[in-house]
Amino acid sequence: MRATRLYENKKPVISMEFFPPRTEKTIQAFGTVIDQLAVHQPDYMSVTFGAGGSTRDGSYQTVKQILEEKNIPTVAYIAAFGLGPEDICKVLDSYKNLGVETIFVIRGDEPKEEGFTPHPDHFPNASGLLAFIKKNYDFTLGCAGYPEGHLEAQSPEKDLKFLKLKIDNGAEYIVSQYFYDNDFFFRYVEKCRKLGIHVPIVPGVMPVYTLGMTRSLSQVCGSSITDALNAKLQAVDPKDSEAVLNLGIDFAVDQCRGLLKAGVCGLHFYTMNRSKSTGEIISQLKKESLLPA
Ligand SMILES: Cc1cc2nc3c(=O)[nH]c(=O)nc-3n(C[C@H](O)[C@H](O)[C@H](O)COP(=O)(O)OP(=O)(O)OC[C@H]3O[C@@H](n4cnc5c(N)ncnc54)[C@H](O)[C@@H]3O)c2cc1C
């Protein structure tokens, strides 16, 4: 499956992101999560990759499971921080042999474990990595974009300039970091278009799953908790996990409504390997005829 063909031919494209499960228990449960979400007929699923190769085997096994056992089109990620060209080629060859046709290319962040030494020829930015993959492989390539700016960006302008370089170097679609105010996304798309970036830009949707996760991820990902969301988070009983989950579902449905009404090319759900929220959001959007039944 080439993601760009989907974005060219269907609107909106529904995609769901997973990370490789690590523990025996989560590995056992993962197949059920996929089955529960497959019912909602996503156009593709995608699997993250730990920078420095930390999830190399797990990512491969997860892609294989979704693609071969579940027969669902799958995008594989590579986050190459610290990896040398040979390691990158090994990972990409393994995906190519599985029949993967689309690779989502990210730099990743420096692994925190002690003693990690980046390969001397590693790629310090995603743009160089994209150019390398484009030159050596026939994959369709995607890259990440940050509506609120990347945390390390020298300036919003430079961040967009480097995004443009990723497109010039071979990325054919962009999936955005999540955001809790659609205006961040709309303004971002406008700026991209003005800069001559005309590829599909897919909004990332991250429902609130737990208060702790929302607050800590917001720091790591640079996705601000808006006043509107914060007011809702403060009003809910933090011990009532179901109420928190439902708040997250309602907030995300509202966000998706706005995005779909504005004509976005797709919705990319950060599932965090959980099925309930994404499933209920999609069901509600179908009920409202904002997504085809
Ligand atoms: C949809 C999505 C999926 C993700 N999946 C994963 C995953 O599977 N695994 C994982 O580890 N992480 C993942 N991440 C997180 C990502 O790895 C981090 O956000 C990382 O910090 C940046 O990766 P990037 O590809 O955007 O980097 P880049 O595009 O390289 O940008 C990183 C920073 O460097 C700056 N920059 C870029 N080029 C240059 C240059 N030439 N000179 C100077 N500065 C430059 C940019 O402005 C930015 O601040 C994902 C993020 C998103 C949005």
The ligand as an ORCA input file, in Angstrom:
! r2SCAN-3c Opt
* xyz 0 1
  C       3.533     11.473     13.410
  C       4.756     11.306     14.274
  C       5.276     10.028     14.443
  C       6.420      9.830     15.240
  N       6.919      8.564     15.372
  C       8.026      8.352     16.089
  C       8.620      7.045     16.177
  O       8.128      6.079     15.600
  N       9.748      6.914     16.917
  C      10.348      7.967     17.534
  O      11.392      7.760     18.169
  N       9.837      9.194     17.463
  C       8.690      9.423     16.764
  N       8.173     10.691     16.668
  C       8.829     11.785     17.400
  C      10.010     12.355     16.614
  O      11.029     11.425     16.498
  C      10.544     13.559     17.399
  O       9.617     14.591     17.364
  C      11.915     14.043     16.962
  O      12.354     14.990     17.945
  C      11.954     14.784     15.628
  O      11.848     13.957     14.556
  P      11.681     14.612     13.090
  O      11.721     13.543     12.105
  O      10.527     15.513     13.071
  O      13.049     15.454     13.023
  P      13.598     16.558     12.030
  O      12.696     16.824     10.888
  O      15.000     16.190     11.735
  O      13.584     17.862     12.964
  C      14.096     17.841     14.267
  C      14.510     19.245     14.700
  O      15.675     19.656     13.989
  C      15.442     20.856     13.262
  N      16.127     20.657     11.962
  C      15.729     19.880     10.950
  N      16.638     19.911      9.957
  C      17.634     20.735     10.383
  C      18.865     21.174      9.816
  N      19.251     20.771      8.590
  N      19.645     22.009     10.559
  C      19.264     22.426     11.794
  N      18.109     22.030     12.374
  C      17.306     21.202     11.673
  C      13.923     20.971     13.135
  O      13.527     22.331     13.059
  C      13.475     20.327     14.435
  O      13.533     21.246     15.487
  C       7.037     10.928     15.885
  C       6.500     12.215     15.713
  C       5.371     12.410     14.919
  C       4.809     13.781     14.751
*
